[in-house]
C-alpha cells in the first residue's frame, strides 16, 4: 500500500487535492492491485507545498518537483517502475498546467523492507498484506453473493 509524497513550491499545483487523488489512483492501476477498500483507503498521496526559497538546484532554480513513492519491496518490477515514473510525471505536469514541468520533475522510487509497513499500529509483512487482501476479497464476494440471494 504505497505512499506518495510530492514536494513543490507553493502555487505550482493548481488543485493539490485532485493531484493527490490522481497520483494514488494511477499507482493502484500500475501496481495492478485489486480495487478493494484495503488498497483504496491505504494508497495515499501527500502534497507538500514549500516556500519557493526553500528549494533550489545549484543554479538557484526552484521550479522543480520531487515525487517520492514508497512501496513494499518487490511491488514494482522494471516495467512498473518505468510506468510509475512516466505516468506520475505526466500527472504532475498536467496538475501544474505546465507541460514543460515534466522535464523538471524527479521521481524517487523507494521500497520498504518486508515488515516495514505500519498500518493501524502493526508492522505488516508482505505476506500479511496479501492475506489481508485475500480475506477482504473473499468477504466482498460473500457479501455480493448474499445480496444476490436476498434479491431472489
FENDA-V607270 format. One record per run of one state. SS is the DSSP state (H for helix, E for strand, L for the rest). FROM is the first residue (numbers start at 0). TO is the last residue. If there is no record, write none. Layout:
BEGIN
<<SS & FROM & TO> <SS & FROM & TO>>
END
This chain:
BEGIN
<<L & 0 & 1> <E & 2 & 8> <L & 9 & 14> <H & 15 & 30> <L & 31 & 35> <H & 36 & 41> <L & 42 & 42> <E & 43 & 49> <L & 50 & 50> <H & 51 & 53> <L & 54 & 63> <E & 64 & 71> <L & 72 & 76> <H & 77 & 95> <L & 96 & 97> <H & 98 & 103> <E & 104 & 111> <L & 112 & 115> <E & 116 & 118> <L & 119 & 120> <E & 121 & 123> <L & 124 & 124> <H & 125 & 150> <L & 151 & 151>>
END
